[in-house]
Amino acid sequence: MAQLATIGNYRLLEPISSGTFGRVYRAEHLVLSNRIVAIKILHGMLIQTQSDKESFFREAKLLEMLQHPFILRVIDVGLQDFTPYLVTELATGGSLRQLLRSSMTQPFSFEQVKQILQQIAQALQFAHQHNIIHRDLKPENILFSEHGDILIADFGMSQTLQSKSFQQGSIAGTPPYMAPEQFKGIISKESDQYALGCIAYELLTGKTPFPSADIYTMAFKHLSEQPPPPHVVNPQIPEHVSQAVMKALAKERTKRHSDVLGFVNSIDKSPREWLNEGNQLFSNQEYEKAATCYAQALRLTPNNARLYHSKAVALTNLQRYEEALEAYERTIQLEPAFALAYNNKGTVLRQLKRYQDALRAYKQATIIDPHYALAYYNTGLILEILQHHEEALAAYRQATRMHAVRLDPSYALVYRKTGIISLKLLRYDVALNAYEQAIRIDPNVSRAYIGRGVALLYLQRNEEALTSFEQALSTNSDTTLALTGKIIALQRLQEDALAREVFEQALLSETHYALMYTIKDDADDNLARFKKTFAAYENTIDFELNHYGPKRIPASIDQA
C-alpha cells in the first residue's frame, strides 16, 4: 500500500478492517490535521469502464443523501488512478460484532437490545423512504459512535428501488443474514428487515438463526427451514418478542412486518400493553394514536376480532370510513356472532350512503341479538332516510320495547325519534306517549318537553302544551324553539296580548330574532310551520346515539 500512503486530501494512518469490496483505513486530512476520518478504498476492479465510473458516482450521490443520526456520514468520494474511495466519519465505538463477542461473558440486557434495534430500524426506515436498501446488513457494518449510538456503514452494496417494489440483481450479501429471496437474486426493503430479524435473533439468543459452516446448507435453511423461536432458545425472552422476530424471518417477504419500524415497535411492547395504551388514547379522543396502537397489537395477534373492532371504531371516529369498513368486515369474519360489529358496520355504510347494505347489517345485528335497541334505532334512521316512515316508526317502537331503553338516559333519544316521526305521521297520541317516556327517562332535555307541547297542541290540550313549553324554558336550552311554542300556545288560548309581549321580548334578542320573525297572526298556520321547524331541529339527533366509540372498550387482551 506504499503507493496509497495518501489518497485525495488524506494521509492513510492504519488499517481498520477489510472485506469483500475493499479495505477501511483510519486517515487524517493533509492540511486540517485534526480531521480524522475513515476511508474505504474499494478494489480497483470495480471501476473498469466509463459506465462503472458513472455508476459509482451516482451511487455516491445517493449515499450522500443519507443524512441521518444513525447512518455513517459520507464526507467525500473520489477516484485515484481508477481506485474508488469513500471518505466517512470515523466511528470510534467499535462494531456490533465486537460487542457480540464481549457479550459472551456479559449478556445484553433486554433494554440494550431494544435500543440497538430501535436505532438500526430508524436508520433503515429513513433509507427505505429514500428508496435505498442496504443489502448487506450484519453486525460487522453496524458501528457505534463515541457516545454509543448506532452508525450503519457499508451502504456501498445498496441499490435504488426506483418505482418497483423489488429488483433482480446479483446474489450479494452475507449468508447468515441473507433473506431467502436474496439467494435468488431478488432484493427488497423486506430483505433488510429479514437481516435485522437475524441480528435481533442473535442479540437475544447469542447465535444466528441458522448456524452452519457450509454456505449451501445455510442457504437451504434460509430458504426452507424455520429456526427454533427465540424464546425456546432463551426462555427469558417474552413470547411476544419471539413472535415479532419470527414474523420478520418469514420466508415470504409479504408476510413480514409492514416495515422495519413496525417490526421493532412490535418488540417494544406486548399486545396487552398496546391494547391498554390504545384504550387510554381512545378515551382521550386521540383516535389517530389509538388506531396505531391497535394496529401494533394486531401485528402480534393478527386473528383477534375484538382488536380489529377497536381499530375500526377508532378509524370511524377519524372518518376513514372505507378503512373502518374493511376492519369491521375482518372482525365479523373472525367473530360472526358479534352483534355490535354488525351495528357499527351499518353505521359506516350509512355514512357511505350505502343504505340498503346498512339495513342488512342492522338486521343481522338484531338477528344475533333480538334485544339490541340501538340496532333497531339505527334501522329506523335508515328507513326514515329512504322515506319509509311507517316502517321507521315500527323500528323505533321496537327499540322502545327493549329493557335497556327504559333504564339508560341516553336512550331518551329513541323515544324522541319515535315522537318526531309520529308527529310527521299525524299520530299525535303516539307522539305524546313517546315524549312523556323520554321525559321520564331524562327530565333535563328541553326538546322532549317541546315535542310533547307540539303533540298537545294538535290534541287541543293547549293549557298542558303551554306548561310543557314553560318547562322547556326552565332547562335554559333550545329557548328559541320553546319561546316559539309558548307564543303559539298563548295564541291558541286566545291570550293575544301576552303572546305579543313574549314575541316582542324575544325580538330584542338576536338569538331569537330570525325564528320569531316568522310568527304570524294565524295560530294554526304557525303551528304547522313550527312542527316542520321543530322536526328539522330534531333531525340533528340522528347521530347522537352513534358516538362511534365502543360502549365498553375491552380492558384486556383476553377480552379483546
Secondary structure, 3 states (H helix, E strand, C coil): CHHHCEECCEEEEEEEEEECCEEEEEEEECCCCCCEEEEEEECHHHCCCHHHHHHHHHHHHHHHHCCCCCECCEEEEEEECCEEEEEEECCCCCEHHHHHHHCCCCCCCHHHHHHHHHHHHHHHHHHHHCCECCCCCCHHHEEECCCCCEEECCHHHCCECCCCCEEECCCCCCHHHCCHHHHHCEEEHHHHHHHHHHHHHHHHHCCCCCCCCCHHHHHHHHHHCCCCCHHHHCCCCCHHHHHHHHHHCCCCHHHCCCCHHHHHHHHHCCHHHHHHHHHHHHHCCCHHHHHHHHHHHHHHCCCCHHHHHHHHHHHHHCCCHHHHHHHHHHHHHHCCCCHHHHHHHHHHHHHCCCHHHHHHHHHHHHHHCCCCHHHHHHHHHHHHHCCCHHHHHHHHHHHHCCHHHHCCHHHHHHHHHHHHHHHHCCCHHHHHHHHHHHHHHCCCCHHHHHHHHHHHHHCCCHHHHHHHHHHHHHCCCCHHHHHHHHHHHHHHCCCHHHHHHHHHHHHCCHHHHHHHCCCCCCHHHHHHHHHHHHHHHHHHHCCCCCCCCCCCCCCCCCCC
